[in-house]
Amino acid sequence: MKNLRLRAARAAKGLSQQGLADLAGVSRQTINAIEQGDYNPTIRLCIAICRALDRTLDDLFWDGPGE
């Protein structure tokens, strides 16, 4: 499943995939794969992305009831 919340949060901060990748310490391809739903990131990477975007894990990665 695509991670549209991550993509929207990245865009809201004015970051490209490369910009977010640089902040999180991964490749642009990794960010693209996460956004496309092709890669399930480690909790460590999820936290790095959340910190870079000033969001919580709930905001970006964990589905609530009915999602």
PASE-670025 format. One record per atom (N, C-alpha, C): residue number from 1; atom name; x, y, z. Coordinates in steps of 0.2 Angstrom, whole numbers. Each point is the difference from the previous one (the first is absolute). Example, Ala and Ser with C-alpha at 12.3 -4.5 7.8 and 13.67 -1.06 7.14 Angstrom:
2
resi: 1	name: N	px: 66	py: -28	pz: 39
resi: 1	name: CA	px: -4	py: 6	pz: 0
resi: 1	name: C	px: 4	py: 6	pz: 0
resi: 2	name: N	px: -2	py: 5	pz: -4
resi: 2	name: CA	px: 4	py: 6	pz: 1
resi: 2	name: C	px: -4	py: 5	pz: 3
END
This chain:
67
resi: 1	name: N	px: 4	py: -6	pz: 0
resi: 1	name: CA	px: -4	py: 6	pz: 0
resi: 1	name: C	px: 4	py: 6	pz: 0
resi: 2	name: N	px: -1	py: 5	pz: -4
resi: 2	name: CA	px: 4	py: 6	pz: -1
resi: 2	name: C	px: -1	py: 4	pz: 7
resi: 3	name: N	px: 6	py: 3	pz: 1
resi: 3	name: CA	px: 0	py: 5	pz: 6
resi: 3	name: C	px: -1	py: 7	pz: -2
resi: 4	name: N	px: -7	py: 2	pz: -1
resi: 4	name: CA	px: -1	py: 6	pz: -2
resi: 4	name: C	px: 1	py: 5	pz: 6
resi: 5	name: N	px: -1	py: -2	pz: 6
resi: 5	name: CA	px: 1	py: 5	pz: 5
resi: 5	name: C	px: 8	py: 2	pz: 1
resi: 6	name: N	px: 4	py: -5	pz: -2
resi: 6	name: CA	px: 7	py: 2	pz: 0
resi: 6	name: C	px: 2	py: 5	pz: -6
resi: 7	name: N	px: -3	py: -1	pz: -5
resi: 7	name: CA	px: 1	py: 4	pz: -6
resi: 7	name: C	px: -3	py: 7	pz: 1
resi: 8	name: N	px: -6	py: 0	pz: 3
resi: 8	name: CA	px: -3	py: 7	pz: 2
resi: 8	name: C	px: 4	py: 4	pz: 5
resi: 9	name: N	px: 3	py: -4	pz: 5
resi: 9	name: CA	px: 4	py: 4	pz: 5
resi: 9	name: C	px: 6	py: 2	pz: -3
resi: 10	name: N	px: 3	py: -4	pz: -4
resi: 10	name: CA	px: 6	py: 2	pz: -3
resi: 10	name: C	px: -1	py: 6	pz: -5
resi: 11	name: N	px: -5	py: 0	pz: -3
resi: 11	name: CA	px: -2	py: 6	pz: -5
resi: 11	name: C	px: -1	py: 6	pz: 4
resi: 12	name: N	px: -4	py: -1	pz: 6
resi: 12	name: CA	px: -2	py: 6	pz: 4
resi: 12	name: C	px: 7	py: 3	pz: 3
resi: 13	name: N	px: 5	py: -3	pz: 1
resi: 13	name: CA	px: 6	py: 2	pz: 3
resi: 13	name: C	px: 4	py: 3	pz: -6
resi: 14	name: N	px: -2	py: -1	pz: -6
resi: 14	name: CA	px: 4	py: 3	pz: -6
resi: 14	name: C	px: 6	py: -4	pz: -2
resi: 15	name: N	px: 0	py: -7	pz: 2
resi: 15	name: CA	px: 6	py: -4	pz: -1
resi: 15	name: C	px: -2	py: -5	pz: -6
resi: 16	name: N	px: 6	py: -1	pz: -4
resi: 16	name: CA	px: 0	py: -5	pz: -5
resi: 16	name: C	px: 1	py: -6	pz: 3
resi: 17	name: N	px: -1	py: -6	pz: -4
resi: 17	name: CA	px: 2	py: -6	pz: 3
resi: 17	name: C	px: 7	py: 0	pz: 2
resi: 18	name: N	px: 5	py: 3	pz: -4
resi: 18	name: CA	px: 7	py: 0	pz: 1
resi: 18	name: C	px: 1	py: 4	pz: 7
resi: 19	name: N	px: -3	py: 5	pz: 1
resi: 19	name: CA	px: 0	py: 4	pz: 6
resi: 19	name: C	px: -1	py: -3	pz: 6
resi: 20	name: N	px: -6	py: -4	pz: 0
resi: 20	name: CA	px: -2	py: -4	pz: 6
resi: 20	name: C	px: 5	py: -6	pz: 1
resi: 21	name: N	px: 2	py: -3	pz: -6
resi: 21	name: CA	px: 5	py: -5	pz: 1
resi: 21	name: C	px: 7	py: 2	pz: 3
resi: 22	name: N	px: 2	py: 6	pz: -2
resi: 22	name: CA	px: 6	py: 3	pz: 3
resi: 22	name: C	px: -1	py: 1	pz: 8
resi: 23	name: N	px: -6	py: 2	pz: 2
resi: 23	name: CA	px: -1	py: 2	pz: 7
resi: 23	name: C	px: -1	py: -7	pz: 4
resi: 24	name: N	px: -2	py: -5	pz: -4
resi: 24	name: CA	px: -2	py: -7	pz: 4
resi: 24	name: C	px: 6	py: -4	pz: -1
resi: 25	name: N	px: 5	py: 1	pz: -4
resi: 25	name: CA	px: 6	py: -4	pz: -1
resi: 25	name: C	px: -1	py: -6	pz: -4
resi: 26	name: N	px: -4	py: 1	pz: -5
resi: 26	name: CA	px: -1	py: -6	pz: -5
resi: 26	name: C	px: 0	py: 3	pz: -7
resi: 27	name: N	px: -1	py: -5	pz: -5
resi: 27	name: CA	px: 0	py: 2	pz: -7
resi: 27	name: C	px: -7	py: 3	pz: -2
resi: 28	name: N	px: 0	py: 4	pz: -5
resi: 28	name: CA	px: -6	py: 2	pz: -3
resi: 28	name: C	px: -5	py: -6	pz: -2
resi: 29	name: N	px: 3	py: -5	pz: -2
resi: 29	name: CA	px: -3	py: -6	pz: -2
resi: 29	name: C	px: -4	py: -3	pz: 6
resi: 30	name: N	px: 3	py: 0	pz: 5
resi: 30	name: CA	px: -3	py: -3	pz: 6
resi: 30	name: C	px: -7	py: 4	pz: 2
resi: 31	name: N	px: 1	py: 7	pz: 0
resi: 31	name: CA	px: -6	py: 4	pz: 1
resi: 31	name: C	px: -5	py: -1	pz: -5
resi: 32	name: N	px: 2	py: -1	pz: -6
resi: 32	name: CA	px: -5	py: -1	pz: -6
resi: 32	name: C	px: -4	py: -7	pz: 2
resi: 33	name: N	px: 4	py: -5	pz: 2
resi: 33	name: CA	px: -3	py: -7	pz: 1
resi: 33	name: C	px: -5	py: 1	pz: 6
resi: 34	name: N	px: 2	py: 3	pz: 5
resi: 34	name: CA	px: -5	py: 1	pz: 6
resi: 34	name: C	px: -6	py: 3	pz: -3
resi: 35	name: N	px: 0	py: 6	pz: -3
resi: 35	name: CA	px: -5	py: 3	pz: -3
resi: 35	name: C	px: -5	py: -4	pz: -4
resi: 36	name: N	px: 3	py: -4	pz: -4
resi: 36	name: CA	px: -3	py: -4	pz: -5
resi: 36	name: C	px: -3	py: -7	pz: 3
resi: 37	name: N	px: 2	py: -1	pz: 7
resi: 37	name: CA	px: -2	py: -6	pz: 3
resi: 37	name: C	px: 3	py: -6	pz: -1
resi: 38	name: N	px: 6	py: 1	pz: -3
resi: 38	name: CA	px: 4	py: -6	pz: -2
resi: 38	name: C	px: 6	py: -2	pz: 5
resi: 39	name: N	px: 0	py: 4	pz: 5
resi: 39	name: CA	px: 5	py: -1	pz: 5
resi: 39	name: C	px: -3	py: 1	pz: 7
resi: 40	name: N	px: 1	py: -4	pz: 5
resi: 40	name: CA	px: -2	py: 1	pz: 7
resi: 40	name: C	px: 6	py: 2	pz: 4
resi: 41	name: N	px: 1	py: 6	pz: 2
resi: 41	name: CA	px: 6	py: 3	pz: 3
resi: 41	name: C	px: 0	py: -3	pz: 7
resi: 42	name: N	px: 6	py: 0	pz: 3
resi: 42	name: CA	px: 2	py: -2	pz: 7
resi: 42	name: C	px: -3	py: 6	pz: 4
resi: 43	name: N	px: -1	py: -2	pz: 6
resi: 43	name: CA	px: -3	py: 5	pz: 5
resi: 43	name: C	px: 5	py: 6	pz: 1
resi: 44	name: N	px: 7	py: -2	pz: -1
resi: 44	name: CA	px: 5	py: 5	pz: 1
resi: 44	name: C	px: -1	py: 5	pz: -6
resi: 45	name: N	px: -1	py: -2	pz: -6
resi: 45	name: CA	px: -1	py: 4	pz: -6
resi: 45	name: C	px: -6	py: 4	pz: 1
resi: 46	name: N	px: -6	py: -3	pz: 2
resi: 46	name: CA	px: -6	py: 3	pz: 1
resi: 46	name: C	px: 1	py: 6	pz: 5
resi: 47	name: N	px: 4	py: -1	pz: 5
resi: 47	name: CA	px: 1	py: 6	pz: 5
resi: 47	name: C	px: 4	py: 5	pz: -3
resi: 48	name: N	px: 5	py: -1	pz: -4
resi: 48	name: CA	px: 4	py: 5	pz: -3
resi: 48	name: C	px: -4	py: 4	pz: -5
resi: 49	name: N	px: -5	py: -3	pz: -4
resi: 49	name: CA	px: -4	py: 3	pz: -4
resi: 49	name: C	px: -5	py: 5	pz: 3
resi: 50	name: N	px: -3	py: -3	pz: 6
resi: 50	name: CA	px: -4	py: 4	pz: 4
resi: 50	name: C	px: 3	py: 6	pz: 3
resi: 51	name: N	px: 6	py: -1	pz: 2
resi: 51	name: CA	px: 4	py: 6	pz: 3
resi: 51	name: C	px: 2	py: 5	pz: -6
resi: 52	name: N	px: 1	py: -2	pz: -6
resi: 52	name: CA	px: 2	py: 5	pz: -5
resi: 52	name: C	px: -6	py: 3	pz: -2
resi: 53	name: N	px: -6	py: -3	pz: 0
resi: 53	name: CA	px: -6	py: 4	pz: -2
resi: 53	name: C	px: -5	py: 3	pz: 6
resi: 54	name: N	px: 3	py: -1	pz: 6
resi: 54	name: CA	px: -3	py: 3	pz: 6
resi: 54	name: C	px: -7	py: -3	pz: 1
resi: 55	name: N	px: -1	py: -7	pz: -1
resi: 55	name: CA	px: -6	py: -4	pz: 0
resi: 55	name: C	px: 1	py: -5	pz: 5
resi: 56	name: N	px: -6	py: -4	pz: 2
resi: 56	name: CA	px: 1	py: -5	pz: 4
resi: 56	name: C	px: -1	py: -7	pz: -4
resi: 57	name: N	px: 2	py: -5	pz: 3
resi: 57	name: CA	px: -1	py: -7	pz: -3
resi: 57	name: C	px: -7	py: -1	pz: -2
resi: 58	name: N	px: -5	py: 2	pz: 4
resi: 58	name: CA	px: -7	py: -1	pz: -1
resi: 58	name: C	px: -2	py: 4	pz: -6
resi: 59	name: N	px: 3	py: 6	pz: -1
resi: 59	name: CA	px: -1	py: 5	pz: -6
resi: 59	name: C	px: 1	py: -4	pz: -6
resi: 60	name: N	px: 6	py: -3	pz: 0
resi: 60	name: CA	px: 3	py: -2	pz: -7
resi: 60	name: C	px: -1	py: -8	pz: -1
resi: 61	name: N	px: 1	py: -4	pz: 5
resi: 61	name: CA	px: 1	py: -7	pz: -1
resi: 61	name: C	px: -6	py: -5	pz: 2
resi: 62	name: N	px: -3	py: 2	pz: 6
resi: 62	name: CA	px: -4	py: -5	pz: 3
resi: 62	name: C	px: -8	py: 2	pz: -2
resi: 63	name: N	px: -3	py: -5	pz: -2
resi: 63	name: CA	px: -7	py: 1	pz: -2
resi: 63	name: C	px: -4	py: -1	pz: 6
resi: 64	name: N	px: -5	py: 5	pz: 0
resi: 64	name: CA	px: -5	py: -1	pz: 5
resi: 64	name: C	px: -6	py: -4	pz: -2
resi: 65	name: N	px: -5	py: -1	pz: 4
resi: 65	name: CA	px: -6	py: -4	pz: -1
resi: 65	name: C	px: -3	py: 2	pz: -7
resi: 66	name: N	px: -1	py: -5	pz: -4
resi: 66	name: CA	px: -4	py: 1	pz: -6
resi: 66	name: C	px: 5	py: 3	pz: -6
resi: 67	name: N	px: 6	py: 0	pz: 1
resi: 67	name: CA	px: 5	py: 3	pz: -5
resi: 67	name: C	px: 3	py: -6	pz: -4
END
